[in-house]
Structure formats: C-alpha cells, structure tokens
Amino acid sequence: MNQTIENKVISRIYGNGRGWAFSPKDFSDLGNRSSIDVALHRLLTKGTIRRVIRGIYDYPQYSEMLKRTLSPDLDQVARALARKFGWHIHPTGMATLNALRLSTQIQGQYAYQSEGPNRTYRIGQHDLIFKHAKRKESGFKYHESALLVQGIKTLGPDRITPEITDKLREWLPSELRAKVIKDTGMVTGWICDAILNICREEL
C-alpha cells in the first residue's frame, strides 16, 4: 500500500470534517483508482469511514449526547453522488428546509432535481430520490443559490417572515452573498426580492 496516498486521502477526509460523504472520484487527483480503492478499503476496515451505499462512503458524525454514531447526512450523500456522476442538483420540498436549517422534521423521502436520470437510493429508512429536470432548472453555479431558491419557493411568499429572513442571512456566508445575488438574478420576481432582502448588506 502506498502510505503517502493513504495519508493524502485521510487528510482530505479530515479536512472536510465529520459528516462528509464522498466517492473514490473525490480523490482522483491523488493517485490511480486502484491505489485510492486500497486506501479507502483500509480506512473502512479500521472503522474510520463507513460505506453508505455502493461506491459512496462517509466520515461518520458521533453524538456525545446520544453516545452513538449518527445516520448519514443525506444532503452530503446526494452531493457526493452528484460529483460522482457529474450532475448539477438541488433539493426540493422539505429536504431543502432541512438543509437550510429551517426544519428538523424527519421524513421518509429526500428529493432532488438534477439533469441526470431518475434514480432512487434506499439509505436506512429513507429514500434518496433524484428527479430529472431540465438543465436550466438545476443549473445554478452555487449550491447555496439552489438551496435558497427552492427553500423560499417551498415556504411561499406569505411565510418569508423577518425571522426566516434573519435565519437565512445567518446561514448564508457573507462572502457568498454578492455571488448568490448575481447567480439568482433571473429567478421569479418575489423569490428574487426575498434573496435581495437576505443579502441586503451586499447591495
């Protein structure tokens, strides 16, 4: 085993933090596929990482309060699959509100739109669903842009309260706000207005 490649792999995993999900493709710049597979197998055997589904792993989160390893972060798993297959994706419905930390509701299905094929993955007690959409509907440059647009759309105009606006402003890193404004400039008027309000100090 090339120890240098394994060290680089574990360094990248640690750098992304607990909860990060990934596939061998996320390490393709570090060495050839067989070396990456060996490194991941060793880390899996050690219990450092776990296999979520075929070809997708994560660096598990552990809850000190619950004294147990937590279930995989399905948004992270969805993003790992998107990187693996070269899809642009964004969550829809309640999955969006969970990702934006506006809801902690447990749901049986997590749905995402992508320009890839329709696919469903069973992960524990949940279904991770990808629904085909036209490229223009899933083609935001920034993941945060897609989350905001879908989250605001899910809530509807009557539920975008000052409290919700403040929560979303706190969620969105300040360095991304000007970029998100530009990225979402062509969305429906009231959604665009809500995003401008969230990012108002960047105007």
MODELLER restraints for C-alpha pairs under 7 A, 6 or more apart:
rsr = mdl.restraints
at = mdl.atoms
rsr.add(forms.Gaussian(group=physical.xy_distance, feature=features.Distance(at['CA:5:A'], at['CA:30:A']), mean=6.51, stdev=0.5))
rsr.add(forms.Gaussian(group=physical.xy_distance, feature=features.Distance(at['CA:5:A'], at['CA:31:A']), mean=6.79, stdev=0.5))
rsr.add(forms.Gaussian(group=physical.xy_distance, feature=features.Distance(at['CA:6:A'], at['CA:39:A']), mean=5.01, stdev=0.5))
rsr.add(forms.Gaussian(group=physical.xy_distance, feature=features.Distance(at['CA:9:A'], at['CA:27:A']), mean=6.75, stdev=0.5))
rsr.add(forms.Gaussian(group=physical.xy_distance, feature=features.Distance(at['CA:18:A'], at['CA:59:A']), mean=5.19, stdev=0.5))
rsr.add(forms.Gaussian(group=physical.xy_distance, feature=features.Distance(at['CA:18:A'], at['CA:60:A']), mean=5.67, stdev=0.5))
rsr.add(forms.Gaussian(group=physical.xy_distance, feature=features.Distance(at['CA:18:A'], at['CA:61:A']), mean=5.10, stdev=0.5))
rsr.add(forms.Gaussian(group=physical.xy_distance, feature=features.Distance(at['CA:19:A'], at['CA:58:A']), mean=6.30, stdev=0.5))
rsr.add(forms.Gaussian(group=physical.xy_distance, feature=features.Distance(at['CA:19:A'], at['CA:59:A']), mean=5.38, stdev=0.5))
rsr.add(forms.Gaussian(group=physical.xy_distance, feature=features.Distance(at['CA:19:A'], at['CA:60:A']), mean=5.27, stdev=0.5))
rsr.add(forms.Gaussian(group=physical.xy_distance, feature=features.Distance(at['CA:19:A'], at['CA:61:A']), mean=5.26, stdev=0.5))
rsr.add(forms.Gaussian(group=physical.xy_distance, feature=features.Distance(at['CA:19:A'], at['CA:72:A']), mean=6.81, stdev=0.5))
rsr.add(forms.Gaussian(group=physical.xy_distance, feature=features.Distance(at['CA:19:A'], at['CA:73:A']), mean=6.12, stdev=0.5))
rsr.add(forms.Gaussian(group=physical.xy_distance, feature=features.Distance(at['CA:20:A'], at['CA:58:A']), mean=5.52, stdev=0.5))
rsr.add(forms.Gaussian(group=physical.xy_distance, feature=features.Distance(at['CA:20:A'], at['CA:59:A']), mean=5.62, stdev=0.5))
rsr.add(forms.Gaussian(group=physical.xy_distance, feature=features.Distance(at['CA:20:A'], at['CA:76:A']), mean=6.04, stdev=0.5))
rsr.add(forms.Gaussian(group=physical.xy_distance, feature=features.Distance(at['CA:21:A'], at['CA:56:A']), mean=6.89, stdev=0.5))
rsr.add(forms.Gaussian(group=physical.xy_distance, feature=features.Distance(at['CA:21:A'], at['CA:57:A']), mean=5.55, stdev=0.5))
rsr.add(forms.Gaussian(group=physical.xy_distance, feature=features.Distance(at['CA:21:A'], at['CA:58:A']), mean=4.04, stdev=0.5))
rsr.add(forms.Gaussian(group=physical.xy_distance, feature=features.Distance(at['CA:21:A'], at['CA:59:A']), mean=6.58, stdev=0.5))
rsr.add(forms.Gaussian(group=physical.xy_distance, feature=features.Distance(at['CA:21:A'], at['CA:76:A']), mean=5.29, stdev=0.5))
rsr.add(forms.Gaussian(group=physical.xy_distance, feature=features.Distance(at['CA:21:A'], at['CA:77:A']), mean=5.30, stdev=0.5))
rsr.add(forms.Gaussian(group=physical.xy_distance, feature=features.Distance(at['CA:21:A'], at['CA:80:A']), mean=5.78, stdev=0.5))
rsr.add(forms.Gaussian(group=physical.xy_distance, feature=features.Distance(at['CA:22:A'], at['CA:56:A']), mean=5.66, stdev=0.5))
rsr.add(forms.Gaussian(group=physical.xy_distance, feature=features.Distance(at['CA:22:A'], at['CA:57:A']), mean=5.45, stdev=0.5))
rsr.add(forms.Gaussian(group=physical.xy_distance, feature=features.Distance(at['CA:22:A'], at['CA:58:A']), mean=6.07, stdev=0.5))
rsr.add(forms.Gaussian(group=physical.xy_distance, feature=features.Distance(at['CA:22:A'], at['CA:80:A']), mean=4.92, stdev=0.5))
rsr.add(forms.Gaussian(group=physical.xy_distance, feature=features.Distance(at['CA:23:A'], at['CA:55:A']), mean=5.82, stdev=0.5))
rsr.add(forms.Gaussian(group=physical.xy_distance, feature=features.Distance(at['CA:23:A'], at['CA:56:A']), mean=4.79, stdev=0.5))
rsr.add(forms.Gaussian(group=physical.xy_distance, feature=features.Distance(at['CA:23:A'], at['CA:57:A']), mean=6.22, stdev=0.5))
rsr.add(forms.Gaussian(group=physical.xy_distance, feature=features.Distance(at['CA:23:A'], at['CA:80:A']), mean=6.39, stdev=0.5))
rsr.add(forms.Gaussian(group=physical.xy_distance, feature=features.Distance(at['CA:23:A'], at['CA:84:A']), mean=6.57, stdev=0.5))
rsr.add(forms.Gaussian(group=physical.xy_distance, feature=features.Distance(at['CA:24:A'], at['CA:36:A']), mean=6.47, stdev=0.5))
rsr.add(forms.Gaussian(group=physical.xy_distance, feature=features.Distance(at['CA:24:A'], at['CA:37:A']), mean=6.81, stdev=0.5))
rsr.add(forms.Gaussian(group=physical.xy_distance, feature=features.Distance(at['CA:25:A'], at['CA:84:A']), mean=6.01, stdev=0.5))
rsr.add(forms.Gaussian(group=physical.xy_distance, feature=features.Distance(at['CA:27:A'], at['CA:36:A']), mean=6.94, stdev=0.5))
rsr.add(forms.Gaussian(group=physical.xy_distance, feature=features.Distance(at['CA:43:A'], at['CA:49:A']), mean=5.90, stdev=0.5))
rsr.add(forms.Gaussian(group=physical.xy_distance, feature=features.Distance(at['CA:44:A'], at['CA:50:A']), mean=5.64, stdev=0.5))
rsr.add(forms.Gaussian(group=physical.xy_distance, feature=features.Distance(at['CA:48:A'], at['CA:59:A']), mean=6.84, stdev=0.5))
rsr.add(forms.Gaussian(group=physical.xy_distance, feature=features.Distance(at['CA:49:A'], at['CA:57:A']), mean=6.63, stdev=0.5))
rsr.add(forms.Gaussian(group=physical.xy_distance, feature=features.Distance(at['CA:49:A'], at['CA:58:A']), mean=5.68, stdev=0.5))
rsr.add(forms.Gaussian(group=physical.xy_distance, feature=features.Distance(at['CA:49:A'], at['CA:59:A']), mean=4.83, stdev=0.5))
rsr.add(forms.Gaussian(group=physical.xy_distance, feature=features.Distance(at['CA:49:A'], at['CA:60:A']), mean=6.53, stdev=0.5))
rsr.add(forms.Gaussian(group=physical.xy_distance, feature=features.Distance(at['CA:50:A'], at['CA:57:A']), mean=5.45, stdev=0.5))
rsr.add(forms.Gaussian(group=physical.xy_distance, feature=features.Distance(at['CA:50:A'], at['CA:58:A']), mean=5.66, stdev=0.5))
rsr.add(forms.Gaussian(group=physical.xy_distance, feature=features.Distance(at['CA:50:A'], at['CA:59:A']), mean=6.73, stdev=0.5))
rsr.add(forms.Gaussian(group=physical.xy_distance, feature=features.Distance(at['CA:51:A'], at['CA:57:A']), mean=4.33, stdev=0.5))
rsr.add(forms.Gaussian(group=physical.xy_distance, feature=features.Distance(at['CA:51:A'], at['CA:58:A']), mean=6.64, stdev=0.5))
rsr.add(forms.Gaussian(group=physical.xy_distance, feature=features.Distance(at['CA:52:A'], at['CA:58:A']), mean=6.70, stdev=0.5))
rsr.add(forms.Gaussian(group=physical.xy_distance, feature=features.Distance(at['CA:60:A'], at['CA:69:A']), mean=6.58, stdev=0.5))
rsr.add(forms.Gaussian(group=physical.xy_distance, feature=features.Distance(at['CA:60:A'], at['CA:70:A']), mean=6.78, stdev=0.5))
rsr.add(forms.Gaussian(group=physical.xy_distance, feature=features.Distance(at['CA:60:A'], at['CA:72:A']), mean=6.88, stdev=0.5))
rsr.add(forms.Gaussian(group=physical.xy_distance, feature=features.Distance(at['CA:61:A'], at['CA:69:A']), mean=5.88, stdev=0.5))
rsr.add(forms.Gaussian(group=physical.xy_distance, feature=features.Distance(at['CA:61:A'], at['CA:70:A']), mean=5.52, stdev=0.5))
rsr.add(forms.Gaussian(group=physical.xy_distance, feature=features.Distance(at['CA:62:A'], at['CA:68:A']), mean=5.80, stdev=0.5))
rsr.add(forms.Gaussian(group=physical.xy_distance, feature=features.Distance(at['CA:62:A'], at['CA:69:A']), mean=4.30, stdev=0.5))
rsr.add(forms.Gaussian(group=physical.xy_distance, feature=features.Distance(at['CA:62:A'], at['CA:70:A']), mean=5.67, stdev=0.5))
rsr.add(forms.Gaussian(group=physical.xy_distance, feature=features.Distance(at['CA:63:A'], at['CA:69:A']), mean=6.19, stdev=0.5))
rsr.add(forms.Gaussian(group=physical.xy_distance, feature=features.Distance(at['CA:63:A'], at['CA:70:A']), mean=6.62, stdev=0.5))
rsr.add(forms.Gaussian(group=physical.xy_distance, feature=features.Distance(at['CA:82:A'], at['CA:88:A']), mean=6.40, stdev=0.5))
rsr.add(forms.Gaussian(group=physical.xy_distance, feature=features.Distance(at['CA:82:A'], at['CA:89:A']), mean=6.68, stdev=0.5))
rsr.add(forms.Gaussian(group=physical.xy_distance, feature=features.Distance(at['CA:87:A'], at['CA:114:A']), mean=6.15, stdev=0.5))
rsr.add(forms.Gaussian(group=physical.xy_distance, feature=features.Distance(at['CA:87:A'], at['CA:115:A']), mean=6.34, stdev=0.5))
rsr.add(forms.Gaussian(group=physical.xy_distance, feature=features.Distance(at['CA:87:A'], at['CA:116:A']), mean=6.00, stdev=0.5))
rsr.add(forms.Gaussian(group=physical.xy_distance, feature=features.Distance(at['CA:88:A'], at['CA:114:A']), mean=5.55, stdev=0.5))
rsr.add(forms.Gaussian(group=physical.xy_distance, feature=features.Distance(at['CA:88:A'], at['CA:115:A']), mean=6.58, stdev=0.5))
rsr.add(forms.Gaussian(group=physical.xy_distance, feature=features.Distance(at['CA:88:A'], at['CA:138:A']), mean=5.96, stdev=0.5))
rsr.add(forms.Gaussian(group=physical.xy_distance, feature=features.Distance(at['CA:88:A'], at['CA:139:A']), mean=6.13, stdev=0.5))
rsr.add(forms.Gaussian(group=physical.xy_distance, feature=features.Distance(at['CA:89:A'], at['CA:112:A']), mean=6.28, stdev=0.5))
rsr.add(forms.Gaussian(group=physical.xy_distance, feature=features.Distance(at['CA:89:A'], at['CA:113:A']), mean=5.42, stdev=0.5))
rsr.add(forms.Gaussian(group=physical.xy_distance, feature=features.Distance(at['CA:89:A'], at['CA:114:A']), mean=4.44, stdev=0.5))
rsr.add(forms.Gaussian(group=physical.xy_distance, feature=features.Distance(at['CA:89:A'], at['CA:138:A']), mean=5.70, stdev=0.5))
rsr.add(forms.Gaussian(group=physical.xy_distance, feature=features.Distance(at['CA:90:A'], at['CA:112:A']), mean=5.35, stdev=0.5))
rsr.add(forms.Gaussian(group=physical.xy_distance, feature=features.Distance(at['CA:90:A'], at['CA:113:A']), mean=5.51, stdev=0.5))
rsr.add(forms.Gaussian(group=physical.xy_distance, feature=features.Distance(at['CA:90:A'], at['CA:114:A']), mean=6.87, stdev=0.5))
rsr.add(forms.Gaussian(group=physical.xy_distance, feature=features.Distance(at['CA:90:A'], at['CA:138:A']), mean=6.35, stdev=0.5))
rsr.add(forms.Gaussian(group=physical.xy_distance, feature=features.Distance(at['CA:90:A'], at['CA:146:A']), mean=5.67, stdev=0.5))
rsr.add(forms.Gaussian(group=physical.xy_distance, feature=features.Distance(at['CA:90:A'], at['CA:147:A']), mean=6.45, stdev=0.5))
rsr.add(forms.Gaussian(group=physical.xy_distance, feature=features.Distance(at['CA:91:A'], at['CA:111:A']), mean=5.82, stdev=0.5))
rsr.add(forms.Gaussian(group=physical.xy_distance, feature=features.Distance(at['CA:91:A'], at['CA:112:A']), mean=4.08, stdev=0.5))
rsr.add(forms.Gaussian(group=physical.xy_distance, feature=features.Distance(at['CA:91:A'], at['CA:113:A']), mean=6.28, stdev=0.5))
rsr.add(forms.Gaussian(group=physical.xy_distance, feature=features.Distance(at['CA:91:A'], at['CA:147:A']), mean=6.79, stdev=0.5))
rsr.add(forms.Gaussian(group=physical.xy_distance, feature=features.Distance(at['CA:92:A'], at['CA:111:A']), mean=5.69, stdev=0.5))
rsr.add(forms.Gaussian(group=physical.xy_distance, feature=features.Distance(at['CA:92:A'], at['CA:112:A']), mean=5.53, stdev=0.5))
rsr.add(forms.Gaussian(group=physical.xy_distance, feature=features.Distance(at['CA:92:A'], at['CA:113:A']), mean=7.00, stdev=0.5))
rsr.add(forms.Gaussian(group=physical.xy_distance, feature=features.Distance(at['CA:92:A'], at['CA:150:A']), mean=6.00, stdev=0.5))
rsr.add(forms.Gaussian(group=physical.xy_distance, feature=features.Distance(at['CA:93:A'], at['CA:154:A']), mean=5.64, stdev=0.5))
rsr.add(forms.Gaussian(group=physical.xy_distance, feature=features.Distance(at['CA:95:A'], at['CA:110:A']), mean=5.39, stdev=0.5))
rsr.add(forms.Gaussian(group=physical.xy_distance, feature=features.Distance(at['CA:95:A'], at['CA:111:A']), mean=6.62, stdev=0.5))
rsr.add(forms.Gaussian(group=physical.xy_distance, feature=features.Distance(at['CA:96:A'], at['CA:147:A']), mean=6.03, stdev=0.5))
rsr.add(forms.Gaussian(group=physical.xy_distance, feature=features.Distance(at['CA:96:A'], at['CA:150:A']), mean=6.48, stdev=0.5))
rsr.add(forms.Gaussian(group=physical.xy_distance, feature=features.Distance(at['CA:96:A'], at['CA:151:A']), mean=5.31, stdev=0.5))
rsr.add(forms.Gaussian(group=physical.xy_distance, feature=features.Distance(at['CA:97:A'], at['CA:103:A']), mean=5.45, stdev=0.5))
rsr.add(forms.Gaussian(group=physical.xy_distance, feature=features.Distance(at['CA:97:A'], at['CA:151:A']), mean=5.67, stdev=0.5))
rsr.add(forms.Gaussian(group=physical.xy_distance, feature=features.Distance(at['CA:98:A'], at['CA:104:A']), mean=5.79, stdev=0.5))
rsr.add(forms.Gaussian(group=physical.xy_distance, feature=features.Distance(at['CA:108:A'], at['CA:125:A']), mean=6.77, stdev=0.5))
rsr.add(forms.Gaussian(group=physical.xy_distance, feature=features.Distance(at['CA:108:A'], at['CA:126:A']), mean=4.76, stdev=0.5))
rsr.add(forms.Gaussian(group=physical.xy_distance, feature=features.Distance(at['CA:108:A'], at['CA:127:A']), mean=6.25, stdev=0.5))
rsr.add(forms.Gaussian(group=physical.xy_distance, feature=features.Distance(at['CA:109:A'], at['CA:126:A']), mean=5.61, stdev=0.5))
rsr.add(forms.Gaussian(group=physical.xy_distance, feature=features.Distance(at['CA:109:A'], at['CA:127:A']), mean=4.74, stdev=0.5))
rsr.add(forms.Gaussian(group=physical.xy_distance, feature=features.Distance(at['CA:109:A'], at['CA:128:A']), mean=6.04, stdev=0.5))
rsr.add(forms.Gaussian(group=physical.xy_distance, feature=features.Distance(at['CA:110:A'], at['CA:127:A']), mean=6.20, stdev=0.5))
rsr.add(forms.Gaussian(group=physical.xy_distance, feature=features.Distance(at['CA:110:A'], at['CA:128:A']), mean=4.95, stdev=0.5))
rsr.add(forms.Gaussian(group=physical.xy_distance, feature=features.Distance(at['CA:110:A'], at['CA:129:A']), mean=6.02, stdev=0.5))
rsr.add(forms.Gaussian(group=physical.xy_distance, feature=features.Distance(at['CA:111:A'], at['CA:128:A']), mean=6.09, stdev=0.5))
rsr.add(forms.Gaussian(group=physical.xy_distance, feature=features.Distance(at['CA:111:A'], at['CA:129:A']), mean=4.63, stdev=0.5))
rsr.add(forms.Gaussian(group=physical.xy_distance, feature=features.Distance(at['CA:111:A'], at['CA:130:A']), mean=5.92, stdev=0.5))
rsr.add(forms.Gaussian(group=physical.xy_distance, feature=features.Distance(at['CA:112:A'], at['CA:129:A']), mean=6.07, stdev=0.5))
rsr.add(forms.Gaussian(group=physical.xy_distance, feature=features.Distance(at['CA:112:A'], at['CA:130:A']), mean=4.84, stdev=0.5))
rsr.add(forms.Gaussian(group=physical.xy_distance, feature=features.Distance(at['CA:112:A'], at['CA:131:A']), mean=6.11, stdev=0.5))
rsr.add(forms.Gaussian(group=physical.xy_distance, feature=features.Distance(at['CA:113:A'], at['CA:130:A']), mean=5.60, stdev=0.5))
rsr.add(forms.Gaussian(group=physical.xy_distance, feature=features.Distance(at['CA:113:A'], at['CA:131:A']), mean=4.80, stdev=0.5))
rsr.add(forms.Gaussian(group=physical.xy_distance, feature=features.Distance(at['CA:113:A'], at['CA:132:A']), mean=5.84, stdev=0.5))
rsr.add(forms.Gaussian(group=physical.xy_distance, feature=features.Distance(at['CA:113:A'], at['CA:133:A']), mean=5.78, stdev=0.5))
rsr.add(forms.Gaussian(group=physical.xy_distance, feature=features.Distance(at['CA:113:A'], at['CA:138:A']), mean=6.56, stdev=0.5))
rsr.add(forms.Gaussian(group=physical.xy_distance, feature=features.Distance(at['CA:114:A'], at['CA:130:A']), mean=6.49, stdev=0.5))
rsr.add(forms.Gaussian(group=physical.xy_distance, feature=features.Distance(at['CA:114:A'], at['CA:131:A']), mean=6.14, stdev=0.5))
rsr.add(forms.Gaussian(group=physical.xy_distance, feature=features.Distance(at['CA:114:A'], at['CA:132:A']), mean=5.21, stdev=0.5))
rsr.add(forms.Gaussian(group=physical.xy_distance, feature=features.Distance(at['CA:114:A'], at['CA:133:A']), mean=5.42, stdev=0.5))
rsr.add(forms.Gaussian(group=physical.xy_distance, feature=features.Distance(at['CA:114:A'], at['CA:138:A']), mean=5.83, stdev=0.5))
rsr.add(forms.Gaussian(group=physical.xy_distance, feature=features.Distance(at['CA:115:A'], at['CA:132:A']), mean=5.25, stdev=0.5))
rsr.add(forms.Gaussian(group=physical.xy_distance, feature=features.Distance(at['CA:115:A'], at['CA:133:A']), mean=5.08, stdev=0.5))
rsr.add(forms.Gaussian(group=physical.xy_distance, feature=features.Distance(at['CA:115:A'], at['CA:134:A']), mean=5.69, stdev=0.5))
rsr.add(forms.Gaussian(group=physical.xy_distance, feature=features.Distance(at['CA:115:A'], at['CA:135:A']), mean=5.39, stdev=0.5))
rsr.add(forms.Gaussian(group=physical.xy_distance, feature=features.Distance(at['CA:115:A'], at['CA:138:A']), mean=6.88, stdev=0.5))
rsr.add(forms.Gaussian(group=physical.xy_distance, feature=features.Distance(at['CA:116:A'], at['CA:132:A']), mean=5.65, stdev=0.5))
rsr.add(forms.Gaussian(group=physical.xy_distance, feature=features.Distance(at['CA:117:A'], at['CA:131:A']), mean=6.89, stdev=0.5))
rsr.add(forms.Gaussian(group=physical.xy_distance, feature=features.Distance(at['CA:117:A'], at['CA:132:A']), mean=5.38, stdev=0.5))
rsr.add(forms.Gaussian(group=physical.xy_distance, feature=features.Distance(at['CA:118:A'], at['CA:130:A']), mean=5.36, stdev=0.5))
rsr.add(forms.Gaussian(group=physical.xy_distance, feature=features.Distance(at['CA:118:A'], at['CA:131:A']), mean=4.75, stdev=0.5))
rsr.add(forms.Gaussian(group=physical.xy_distance, feature=features.Distance(at['CA:118:A'], at['CA:132:A']), mean=5.36, stdev=0.5))
rsr.add(forms.Gaussian(group=physical.xy_distance, feature=features.Distance(at['CA:119:A'], at['CA:129:A']), mean=5.95, stdev=0.5))
rsr.add(forms.Gaussian(group=physical.xy_distance, feature=features.Distance(at['CA:119:A'], at['CA:130:A']), mean=5.15, stdev=0.5))
rsr.add(forms.Gaussian(group=physical.xy_distance, feature=features.Distance(at['CA:119:A'], at['CA:131:A']), mean=6.90, stdev=0.5))
rsr.add(forms.Gaussian(group=physical.xy_distance, feature=features.Distance(at['CA:120:A'], at['CA:127:A']), mean=6.49, stdev=0.5))
rsr.add(forms.Gaussian(group=physical.xy_distance, feature=features.Distance(at['CA:120:A'], at['CA:128:A']), mean=5.62, stdev=0.5))
rsr.add(forms.Gaussian(group=physical.xy_distance, feature=features.Distance(at['CA:120:A'], at['CA:129:A']), mean=4.44, stdev=0.5))
rsr.add(forms.Gaussian(group=physical.xy_distance, feature=features.Distance(at['CA:120:A'], at['CA:130:A']), mean=6.23, stdev=0.5))
rsr.add(forms.Gaussian(group=physical.xy_distance, feature=features.Distance(at['CA:121:A'], at['CA:127:A']), mean=5.70, stdev=0.5))
rsr.add(forms.Gaussian(group=physical.xy_distance, feature=features.Distance(at['CA:121:A'], at['CA:128:A']), mean=5.04, stdev=0.5))
rsr.add(forms.Gaussian(group=physical.xy_distance, feature=features.Distance(at['CA:121:A'], at['CA:129:A']), mean=6.46, stdev=0.5))
rsr.add(forms.Gaussian(group=physical.xy_distance, feature=features.Distance(at['CA:122:A'], at['CA:128:A']), mean=6.29, stdev=0.5))
rsr.add(forms.Gaussian(group=physical.xy_distance, feature=features.Distance(at['CA:140:A'], at['CA:146:A']), mean=6.02, stdev=0.5))
rsr.add(forms.Gaussian(group=physical.xy_distance, feature=features.Distance(at['CA:140:A'], at['CA:183:A']), mean=6.48, stdev=0.5))
rsr.add(forms.Gaussian(group=physical.xy_distance, feature=features.Distance(at['CA:141:A'], at['CA:183:A']), mean=6.57, stdev=0.5))
rsr.add(forms.Gaussian(group=physical.xy_distance, feature=features.Distance(at['CA:145:A'], at['CA:180:A']), mean=5.51, stdev=0.5))
rsr.add(forms.Gaussian(group=physical.xy_distance, feature=features.Distance(at['CA:145:A'], at['CA:183:A']), mean=6.76, stdev=0.5))
rsr.add(forms.Gaussian(group=physical.xy_distance, feature=features.Distance(at['CA:145:A'], at['CA:184:A']), mean=6.55, stdev=0.5))
rsr.add(forms.Gaussian(group=physical.xy_distance, feature=features.Distance(at['CA:149:A'], at['CA:191:A']), mean=6.70, stdev=0.5))
rsr.add(forms.Gaussian(group=physical.xy_distance, feature=features.Distance(at['CA:152:A'], at['CA:191:A']), mean=6.52, stdev=0.5))
rsr.add(forms.Gaussian(group=physical.xy_distance, feature=features.Distance(at['CA:165:A'], at['CA:198:A']), mean=5.67, stdev=0.5))
rsr.add(forms.Gaussian(group=physical.xy_distance, feature=features.Distance(at['CA:168:A'], at['CA:198:A']), mean=6.66, stdev=0.5))
rsr.add(forms.Gaussian(group=physical.xy_distance, feature=features.Distance(at['CA:169:A'], at['CA:198:A']), mean=5.17, stdev=0.5))
rsr.add(forms.Gaussian(group=physical.xy_distance, feature=features.Distance(at['CA:169:A'], at['CA:199:A']), mean=6.68, stdev=0.5))
rsr.add(forms.Gaussian(group=physical.xy_distance, feature=features.Distance(at['CA:177:A'], at['CA:199:A']), mean=5.55, stdev=0.5))
rsr.add(forms.Gaussian(group=physical.xy_distance, feature=features.Distance(at['CA:177:A'], at['CA:202:A']), mean=6.55, stdev=0.5))
rsr.add(forms.Gaussian(group=physical.xy_distance, feature=features.Distance(at['CA:178:A'], at['CA:202:A']), mean=5.81, stdev=0.5))
rsr.add(forms.Gaussian(group=physical.xy_distance, feature=features.Distance(at['CA:181:A'], at['CA:196:A']), mean=6.62, stdev=0.5))
rsr.add(forms.Gaussian(group=physical.xy_distance, feature=features.Distance(at['CA:184:A'], at['CA:192:A']), mean=6.82, stdev=0.5))
rsr.add(forms.Gaussian(group=physical.xy_distance, feature=features.Distance(at['CA:185:A'], at['CA:192:A']), mean=6.59, stdev=0.5))
